Amino acid sequence: MFKRLKKKILRRSCREVSRLISDMQERPLGWYDRLLLRTHLSLCDNCVQFEKQVRFMSEAMGKWKNYSDEP
């Protein structure tokens, strides 16, 4: 069973992982999705970069929402 789970985790595509990274901004991920994400990110530099970009944009949008033109 562990071998089958390991294969499922390691076979995830960057497209699937990028969807998880985006979903993570909207809702908390379950334990399986967090495991899948962490495992993939430990192997894929492109997805690590994508996660950093998504986090940066999320923080920038949060600051923009709080921005006011009034002094």
C-alpha distances in whole Angstrom, upper triangle without the diagonal:
4,5,5,6,9,10,11,13,14,16,18,21,24,25,22,23,26,26,24,27,29,28,27,31,31,29,26,23,20,17,15,18,19,16,16,20,20,18,20,23,22,22,25,28,30,27,28,32,31,30,33,35,34,34,38,39,38,40,43,43,42,46,47,47,49,51,55,58,60,61
4,5,5,6,9,10,11,12,14,16,20,22,24,21,21,25,25,22,25,28,26,26,29,30,27,25,21,19,16,13,16,17,14,14,17,17,15,17,20,19,19,22,26,27,25,26,29,29,28,31,33,32,32,35,37,35,37,40,41,40,43,45,45,47,49,53,56,58,59
4,5,5,6,9,10,11,12,15,18,21,23,20,20,24,25,23,25,28,27,27,30,31,29,27,23,21,18,15,17,18,15,14,18,18,15,16,20,19,18,21,24,26,24,25,29,28,28,31,33,32,32,36,37,36,38,41,41,41,44,46,46,48,50,54,57,59,60
4,5,5,6,9,10,11,13,17,20,21,18,19,23,22,21,24,26,25,25,29,29,27,25,21,19,17,14,16,18,15,13,17,18,15,16,20,19,19,21,25,25,23,25,28,28,27,30,32,31,32,35,36,35,37,40,40,40,43,45,45,47,49,53,55,58,59
4,5,5,6,9,10,11,15,18,19,16,16,20,20,18,20,23,22,22,25,26,24,22,18,16,13,10,12,14,11,10,14,14,12,14,17,17,17,19,23,23,21,22,26,25,24,27,29,28,28,32,33,32,34,37,37,37,40,41,41,43,46,49,52,55,56
4,5,5,6,9,11,14,17,19,16,16,19,20,18,20,23,22,22,26,27,25,23,19,17,15,12,13,14,11,9,13,13,10,11,15,14,14,16,20,21,19,20,24,23,23,26,28,27,27,31,32,31,33,36,36,37,39,41,41,43,45,49,52,54,55
4,5,5,6,9,12,15,17,15,15,19,19,18,20,23,23,23,26,27,26,24,20,19,17,13,14,16,13,11,14,15,11,12,16,15,14,16,20,21,19,21,24,23,23,26,28,27,28,31,32,32,34,37,37,37,40,42,42,44,46,50,52,55,56
4,6,5,7,10,14,15,12,13,16,16,15,18,20,19,20,24,24,23,21,17,16,15,11,11,14,11,9,12,14,11,11,15,15,15,16,20,20,18,20,23,22,21,25,26,25,26,29,30,29,32,34,34,35,38,39,39,41,44,47,50,52,54
4,6,6,10,12,14,11,10,14,15,13,15,18,18,17,21,22,21,19,15,14,12,9,9,11,8,5,9,10,7,8,11,12,11,13,17,17,15,16,20,19,18,21,23,22,23,26,27,27,29,31,32,32,35,36,36,39,41,44,47,50,51
4,6,9,11,13,12,11,15,16,15,16,19,19,19,23,24,23,21,18,17,16,13,12,13,11,8,10,11,7,7,11,11,9,11,15,15,14,16,19,18,18,21,23,22,24,27,28,27,30,32,32,33,36,37,38,40,42,45,48,51,52
4,6,10,11,10,11,14,15,14,17,19,19,20,23,24,24,22,19,18,17,14,13,15,13,10,12,13,11,9,13,13,11,12,16,16,14,17,19,19,19,22,23,23,24,27,28,28,30,32,33,34,37,37,38,40,42,46,48,51,52
4,7,8,6,7,10,11,11,13,15,16,16,20,21,20,19,16,16,16,12,11,13,12,8,9,12,10,7,11,13,11,11,14,14,12,14,17,16,16,19,20,19,21,24,24,24,27,29,29,30,33,34,34,37,39,42,45,47,49
4,5,5,6,9,10,11,13,14,15,17,19,21,21,21,18,18,18,15,13,15,14,11,11,13,12,9,11,14,12,10,13,12,10,13,15,14,15,18,18,18,20,23,23,23,26,28,28,29,32,32,33,36,37,41,43,46,48
4,5,5,6,9,10,10,12,14,15,17,19,20,20,17,19,19,16,14,15,15,11,10,13,12,8,10,12,11,8,10,8,7,10,12,10,11,15,15,14,17,19,19,20,23,24,24,26,29,29,30,33,34,38,40,43,44
4,5,5,6,9,10,11,12,14,16,17,18,19,17,18,19,17,14,16,16,13,12,15,15,11,13,16,14,12,14,11,9,13,14,11,12,16,15,14,17,19,19,19,23,24,23,25,28,28,29,32,33,36,38,42,43
4,6,5,6,9,10,11,12,15,16,16,16,14,15,16,13,10,13,13,10,9,13,13,10,12,15,14,13,15,13,10,14,15,13,13,17,17,15,17,20,20,20,23,24,24,25,28,29,29,32,34,37,39,42,44
4,5,5,6,9,10,10,13,15,15,15,12,14,14,12,9,10,11,8,6,10,10,7,9,12,12,10,12,11,7,10,12,10,10,13,14,13,15,18,18,17,20,22,22,23,26,27,27,30,32,35,38,41,42
4,5,5,6,9,10,11,13,14,15,13,16,17,15,12,13,14,12,9,12,13,10,10,14,14,11,12,10,7,10,11,7,8,11,11,10,12,15,14,15,18,19,19,21,23,24,24,27,29,32,34,37,39
4,5,5,6,9,10,11,12,13,11,14,16,14,11,12,15,12,10,14,15,13,13,17,17,15,16,14,11,13,14,11,10,14,14,11,14,16,15,15,18,20,19,20,24,24,24,27,29,32,34,37,39
4,5,5,6,9,10,10,10,8,11,12,11,7,9,11,9,7,11,13,11,11,15,16,14,16,14,11,12,14,11,10,13,14,11,13,16,16,15,18,20,19,20,23,24,24,27,29,32,35,37,39
4,5,5,7,9,10,11,9,13,14,14,10,10,12,11,8,10,13,11,10,14,15,13,14,12,9,10,11,8,6,10,10,8,9,13,12,12,14,17,16,17,20,21,22,24,26,29,32,35,36
4,5,6,7,9,11,11,14,16,16,12,13,16,14,11,14,17,15,14,18,19,16,17,15,11,13,13,10,8,11,11,7,9,12,11,10,13,15,14,15,19,19,19,22,24,27,30,32,34
4,5,5,6,8,8,11,14,14,10,11,15,13,11,14,17,16,15,19,20,18,19,18,14,15,16,13,11,14,14,11,12,15,14,12,15,18,16,17,20,21,20,23,25,28,31,34,35
4,5,5,6,6,10,12,13,10,9,13,13,10,12,15,15,14,17,19,18,18,17,14,14,15,13,10,13,13,10,10,14,13,11,14,16,16,15,19,20,20,22,24,28,31,33,34
4,6,8,9,13,16,17,13,13,16,16,13,15,19,18,16,20,21,20,20,18,15,15,16,13,10,12,12,8,8,11,11,8,10,13,12,12,15,16,16,18,20,24,27,29,31
4,7,9,13,16,17,14,14,18,18,15,18,21,20,19,23,24,23,23,21,18,18,19,16,14,16,16,12,12,15,13,10,13,15,13,13,17,18,16,19,21,24,28,30,32
4,6,9,13,14,12,12,16,16,14,16,19,19,19,22,24,23,24,23,19,19,21,18,15,17,18,14,14,17,16,13,16,18,17,16,20,21,19,21,24,27,31,32,34
4,7,10,12,10,9,13,14,12,14,17,18,17,20,22,22,23,22,19,18,20,18,15,17,19,15,14,18,18,15,17,20,19,18,21,23,22,23,26,29,33,35,36
4,7,8,6,6,10,10,10,12,14,15,15,18,20,19,21,21,17,17,19,17,14,17,19,16,15,19,19,17,19,22,21,20,24,26,25,26,29,32,36,38,39
4,6,5,6,9,10,11,12,14,15,16,18,20,21,23,23,19,19,22,20,18,20,22,19,19,23,23,21,23,26,25,24,27,29,28,30,33,36,39,41,43
4,6,5,6,9,10,10,12,14,15,17,19,20,22,23,19,19,22,21,18,21,23,21,20,24,25,23,24,28,27,26,29,31,31,32,35,38,42,44,45
4,5,5,6,9,10,11,12,14,16,17,18,21,21,18,18,22,20,18,21,23,21,21,25,25,24,26,29,28,28,31,33,32,34,37,40,43,46,47
4,5,5,6,8,10,10,12,14,16,16,18,18,15,16,19,17,15,18,20,17,18,21,22,20,22,25,25,25,28,30,29,31,34,37,40,42,44
4,5,5,6,8,10,10,12,14,15,17,18,14,14,17,16,13,16,18,16,16,20,21,19,21,24,24,24,26,28,28,30,32,36,39,41,42
4,5,5,6,9,10,11,13,14,17,18,15,15,18,18,15,18,21,19,19,22,24,22,24,27,27,27,30,32,32,33,36,39,42,45,46
4,6,5,6,9,10,11,12,15,16,12,13,17,16,14,17,19,18,18,22,23,22,24,27,27,27,30,32,32,34,36,39,42,45,46
4,5,5,6,9,10,10,13,13,9,10,13,12,10,14,16,14,15,18,19,18,20,23,24,24,27,28,28,30,33,36,39,41,42
4,6,5,6,9,10,12,13,11,10,14,14,11,14,17,16,15,19,20,20,21,24,25,25,27,29,30,31,33,37,40,42,43
4,6,5,7,9,12,14,11,11,15,15,14,16,19,18,19,22,23,23,24,27,28,28,31,33,33,35,37,40,43,46,46
4,5,5,6,9,10,8,9,12,12,12,15,17,16,17,20,21,21,23,26,26,27,30,31,32,34,36,39,42,45,45
4,5,5,7,9,6,6,9,10,9,11,14,14,14,17,19,19,20,23,24,25,27,29,30,31,33,37,39,42,43
4,6,8,11,9,8,12,13,12,14,17,17,17,20,22,22,23,26,27,28,29,31,33,34,36,39,42,45,45
4,7,9,9,9,12,13,13,15,18,18,19,21,23,24,25,27,29,30,32,33,34,36,38,41,44,46,47
4,6,6,7,9,10,11,13,15,16,17,19,20,21,23,25,26,27,29,31,32,34,35,39,41,44,45
4,5,5,6,9,10,11,13,14,15,17,19,20,21,23,24,26,27,29,30,32,33,37,39,42,42
4,5,5,6,9,10,11,12,14,15,17,18,20,21,23,24,26,27,29,31,32,35,37,40,41
4,5,5,6,9,10,10,12,14,15,16,18,20,21,22,24,25,27,29,30,34,36,39,40
4,5,5,6,9,10,11,12,14,15,17,18,20,21,23,24,26,28,29,33,35,38,38
4,5,5,6,9,10,11,12,14,15,17,18,20,21,22,24,26,27,31,32,35,36
4,5,5,6,9,10,11,12,14,15,16,18,20,21,23,25,26,29,31,34,35
4,5,5,6,9,10,10,12,14,15,16,18,20,21,23,24,28,30,33,34
4,6,5,6,9,10,11,12,14,15,17,18,20,22,23,26,28,31,32
4,5,5,6,9,10,10,12,14,15,16,18,20,21,24,26,29,30
4,5,5,6,9,10,11,12,14,15,16,19,20,23,26,29,30
4,6,5,6,9,10,11,12,14,15,17,19,22,25,27,28
4,5,5,6,9,10,11,12,14,16,17,20,22,25,26
4,5,5,6,9,10,10,12,14,15,19,21,24,25
4,5,5,6,9,10,11,13,14,18,21,23,25
4,5,5,6,9,10,11,13,16,19,21,22
4,5,5,6,9,10,10,14,16,19,20
4,5,5,6,9,10,13,16,18,20
4,5,5,7,9,12,16,18,19
4,5,5,6,10,13,15,16
4,5,5,8,11,14,15
4,6,8,11,14,16
4,6,10,12,13
4,7,9,10
4,5,8
4,6
4
